[in-house]
Amino acid sequence: MTDTVFASSVFFQLSIAGNDLGAFHTCEGLGAEVEVERFAEGGNNGFAWQLPSRITWSNITMTRPVTADSAKVLRWLNEVVQRAERKDGEIVALAPDLTPIVRWQVLGVIPIRWQGPSFDPSQSQAAVETLEFAHEGLQAS
């Protein structure tokens, strides 16, 4: 029998090229889509072959309340502005006791959007930041 961990609250630790960017509360977009080309074989009218072709990786979006780690994201963005270079990273899903649940290696990461917090004194919501990045693939480790 295998041990299965079901976490009621999961955090996501993000690092790019060994640079720890901190913990995020949400992580969306871990996914891929494979394009399929249909090929009808002559003389066989019962079906058409469906052959895989390109794979498209979804952009990943991570959000969290503003913390001291928010400055790390801005430093990383400024590094990319100076020298646009894709680097590999890692997302680790952590249980509430900070035990790793699963790790994803993210290949060829490049940031495409950062949205800083909106401050509205009439709202009692936490200030939230959002980071979105494109990548060239995922691997489980």
C-alpha positions in Angstrom: 0.0 0.0 0.0 1.3 3.5 -0.9 1.2 6.5 1.4 -1.0 9.2 0.0 -0.9 12.8 1.4 -4.0 14.9 1.1 -3.2 18.4 2.1 -6.0 20.8 3.1 -3.8 23.8 2.5 -0.9 23.6 0.0 1.8 26.2 -0.5 4.0 26.4 -3.6 7.8 27.2 -3.3 9.3 28.7 -6.5 12.9 28.9 -7.4 14.5 29.9 -10.7 18.1 28.8 -11.4 18.6 28.2 -7.7 17.2 31.6 -6.8 14.5 31.2 -4.1 11.6 33.5 -4.9 9.5 32.4 -1.9 6.2 30.7 -1.3 3.0 31.3 -3.2 -0.5 30.4 -2.2 -1.9 29.5 -5.6 -0.4 27.9 -8.7 -2.4 27.7 -11.9 -1.5 26.5 -15.4 0.5 23.3 -14.8 -0.7 21.7 -18.0 0.0 20.9 -21.6 -1.9 20.3 -24.8 -0.8 17.9 -27.6 -2.0 18.8 -31.1 -3.2 15.9 -33.1 -3.1 15.5 -36.8 -5.8 13.3 -38.4 -4.6 11.0 -41.2 -7.1 9.1 -43.3 -5.6 5.8 -44.6 -6.7 5.0 -48.1 -9.1 2.0 -48.3 -9.9 2.0 -44.5 -13.1 3.9 -44.0 -13.6 2.7 -40.4 -11.3 5.2 -38.7 -8.7 7.9 -39.2 -5.2 7.8 -37.6 -4.7 10.5 -35.0 -1.0 11.3 -34.8 0.5 13.5 -32.1 2.5 16.5 -33.3 3.3 19.7 -31.3 3.0 20.1 -27.6 1.9 23.5 -26.1 2.7 24.2 -22.5 0.3 26.5 -20.5 1.6 29.6 -18.9 1.9 29.3 -15.1 0.4 31.9 -12.8 1.3 32.1 -9.2 -0.2 34.5 -6.6 0.4 35.3 -2.9 0.0 38.1 -0.4 2.8 40.7 -0.5 5.7 39.6 1.7 9.3 40.4 2.1 9.9 37.9 -0.8 8.1 40.2 -3.2 11.4 42.1 -3.6 13.0 38.9 -4.8 10.6 38.7 -7.7 11.3 42.3 -8.7 15.1 41.6 -8.6 14.6 38.6 -10.8 12.5 40.6 -13.3 15.2 43.3 -13.4 17.8 40.6 -14.2 15.7 39.4 -17.1 15.3 42.9 -18.4 19.1 43.3 -18.4 19.7 40.0 -20.0 16.7 38.1 -21.4 17.9 34.5 -20.7 15.7 31.5 -20.1 16.5 29.6 -17.0 15.2 26.4 -15.5 13.3 26.5 -12.2 11.4 24.3 -9.8 8.0 24.5 -8.2 7.5 22.4 -5.0 4.1 21.8 -3.5 4.4 21.8 0.3 2.0 20.5 2.9 1.1 22.8 5.8 4.0 21.4 7.9 6.3 22.3 4.9 6.8 18.6 3.9 7.3 18.4 0.1 4.4 16.7 -1.7 5.6 16.8 -5.3 8.2 18.7 -7.3 8.0 19.9 -10.9 11.1 21.0 -12.9 10.1 23.9 -15.1 12.3 24.2 -18.2 13.2 27.5 -19.9 11.4 29.9 -17.7 10.8 33.5 -18.8 8.6 35.9 -16.9 5.8 37.5 -19.0 3.7 39.4 -16.4 4.0 40.6 -12.9 1.1 42.4 -11.2 1.8 44.2 -8.0 -0.7 44.8 -5.3 -3.5 47.4 -5.4 -3.8 49.3 -2.2 -7.4 50.5 -1.3 -7.9 51.7 2.2 -11.7 51.1 1.9 -11.1 47.4 1.3 -10.0 45.0 4.1 -8.3 42.6 1.7 -4.7 41.5 1.7 -2.4 43.1 -0.8 -1.8 40.4 -3.5 0.9 40.0 -6.2 0.6 37.8 -9.3 3.5 36.4 -11.3 2.9 34.8 -14.7 5.6 33.1 -16.7 6.0 31.0 -19.9 8.2 27.9 -20.1 9.4 25.2 -22.5 8.2 22.1 -20.5 7.7 20.4 -17.2 9.2 17.3 -15.6 8.2 15.6 -12.4 11.0 14.8 -10.0 
